[in-house]
Structures are given as structure tokens and as C-alpha cells.
């Protein structure tokens, strides 16, 4: 079944489509600037071991001064910490295709928050489960493959694939510390410091797990592995007296 969508319908359908995905997500858009709701959804799917592929066509090197072609490097690095995430850059890319194992959207709308709010867009949604004629599905899949095959794979230094930093009792020896160690160093309760970090948007708690936010990463936070466990650490000087 194919359905023609306007801007508001596109945004709703895209979110529903990504939520329903079970195996993979492929996002093709020249311009990419993803809102927080979409970021959380993609991170949730990455943690569920889905294959996530993003192909973009502007600002190959994440030039922060070029705001019209802006892709957020910090968020991409978060995704890049998952083995099944791949990022490609395609010169002269103009296509906008959002594809999963169950459905696709072919549209005029970039995956860019400004476009999703301010522009008049149109798109066609294809639900594979209700498509008797498989030709459109085969065509979309072939086009996506051709785009990927003609794109450049971008390798980034993943956040939790950096060399292991051991966190031990001697806090002077290490530049970044866990919240517990930061609290110990600053002579305060770790619970109070954790609340402060949450209030300032550096971390968030979901399903009793502490997660590093994009803002936390931008302020020097990292995810490291220590004795087989993943830890969130921050620069020792992050707390101003």
C-alpha cells in the first residue's frame, strides 16, 4: 500500500516507521540535523542491535561553521560506538529515502529539524506488508544499494572504543573520573552530584541505567570500558567551585 503524505504526516509516519523497525534502518538525506526525540529513538534501536546506516551529502568533514550543512558529530560518535552502525558520505546526493525492513518513505524532506517544521514537503510511504506488487520495493532497495555502493564510508573514533582508561583510587593520576570519584574529590555526595549532572543535561537515567547525553559528550564526557564494565567519566575540572 502506498500513501501520499504532507509535512506533518511525514514526521509522524517516519517516527512510527522507525519505532516498528525490527532489523535495520537506512536514512538517506543530504542535510542531517536530528532532533532529540529522533536521537533517542535511533540510540534505542542501536542498543537493540539493529543495523543503522546513515548516508548524507553535505559538509563531509562536520564543519561547525557551515550551519546550513550541519551534521552533529557528537551524536554520530554516540551511534558509531555500536558495531552495526555505518556512516556514508555521497557527493551530489539529492535523494531523501528513509527505509526499514518493513516500510519506506521516498520524500522531498531532508532529515533536518528546520525542514520538518518550516517547509512544505511531500512524500510517499510504502508499507511492504500490504504490497502485492513487489516491483516498487525491489526498485527502492536497488536504488539504495546503488547509493551506498557509490558512497564513501566515513570512519570516526567511536566513544566507547577508545583505549581503556583504568579508574583507581589515586584520583590525581587520571584526567577523567566517574561521578562517584568526582564527588569524592569535591567532598560531596555522589547522589547530589548525579542529580546536578541530570539537571544540567549532561546525563540521563533510563530504565535505571545512566546514559551520556550529547551535551555531556560535548562537555568532555566519555564512555570507557574498565574491567569489562562500561563507565561514564568526565573531566576532573568540570565542577567549578
Long-range contacts (C-beta under 8 A, 24 or more apart in sequence): 1-126, 1-127, 1-130, 1-131, 2-124, 2-125, 2-126, 2-127, 2-131, 2-136, 3-124, 3-125, 3-127, 4-122, 4-123, 4-124, 5-105, 5-107, 5-122, 5-123, 5-124, 5-125, 6-120, 6-121, 6-122, 7-109, 7-116, 7-119, 7-120, 7-121, 7-122, 10-105, 10-107, 10-109, 10-116, 10-121, 10-122, 10-123, 11-116, 13-105, 13-123, 13-125, 14-98, 14-105, 15-41, 17-98, 17-100, 17-102, 17-103, 17-105, 17-125, 18-42, 18-45, 18-98, 18-100, 20-100, 20-102, 20-103, 21-45, 21-50, 21-100, 21-101, 21-102, 22-50, 22-100, 22-101, 22-102, 23-50, 23-51, 23-100, 23-101, 24-50, 24-51, 24-52, 24-53, 24-100, 24-101, 25-50, 25-51, 25-52, 25-53, 25-99, 25-100, 26-52, 26-53, 26-54, 26-55, 26-97, 26-98, 26-99, 26-100, 26-144, 27-52, 27-53, 27-54, 27-55, 27-98, 27-99, 27-111, 28-54, 28-55, 28-93, 28-95, 28-96, 28-97, 28-98, 28-99, 28-144, 28-147, 29-55, 29-56, 29-57, 29-96, 29-98, 29-110, 29-111, 29-112, 30-56, 30-57, 30-58, 30-93, 30-94, 30-96, 30-110, 31-56, 31-57, 31-58, 31-68, 31-69, 31-70, 31-110, 31-111, 31-112, 31-115, 32-56, 32-71, 32-72, 32-110, 32-111, 32-112, 33-70, 33-71, 33-72, 33-111, 33-112, 33-113, 33-114, 34-72, 34-75, 34-111, 34-113, 35-113, 35-116, 38-111, 39-75, 39-214, 42-79, 43-78, 43-79, 46-79, 46-82, 46-84, 46-85, 47-82, 49-84, 50-84, 51-84, 51-85, 51-86, 52-79, 52-82, 52-84, 52-85, 52-86, 53-85, 53-86, 53-87, 53-88, 53-148, 54-79, 54-85, 54-86, 54-87, 54-88, 55-87, 55-88, 55-89, 55-90, 55-93, 55-147, 55-148, 55-151, 56-87, 56-88, 56-89, 56-90, 56-93, 57-89, 57-90, 57-91, 57-92, 57-93, 57-94, 58-93, 60-89, 60-152, 60-154, 72-214, 73-156, 74-214, 74-217, 74-218, 75-214, 76-156, 77-156, 77-157, 77-158, 77-159, 77-217, 78-159, 78-212, 78-214, 78-217, 80-156, 80-157, 80-158, 80-159, 81-158, 81-159, 81-160, 81-161, 81-223, 86-153, 87-153, 87-154, 87-156, 88-148, 88-151, 88-152, 88-153, 88-154, 89-151, 89-152, 89-154, 90-147, 90-150, 90-151, 90-152, 91-152, 93-147, 93-151, 95-143, 95-147, 96-123, 97-140, 97-143, 97-144, 97-147, 99-140, 99-141, 99-144, 102-127, 102-128, 102-129, 103-127, 103-128, 103-129, 104-128, 104-137, 104-140, 106-140, 159-212, 159-217, 159-222, 159-223, 160-222, 160-223, 160-224, 160-225, 160-230, 162-222, 162-224, 164-224, 164-225, 164-226, 165-224, 165-226, 165-233, 166-226, 166-227, 167-224, 167-226, 167-231, 167-233, 171-236, 174-236, 175-235, 175-236, 176-220, 176-222, 176-224, 176-233, 176-234, 176-235, 176-236, 177-233, 177-234, 177-236, 178-231, 178-232, 178-233, 179-203, 179-232, 179-234, 182-234, 182-236, 182-238, 182-239, 185-236, 186-239, 193-239, 197-234, 202-234, 203-232
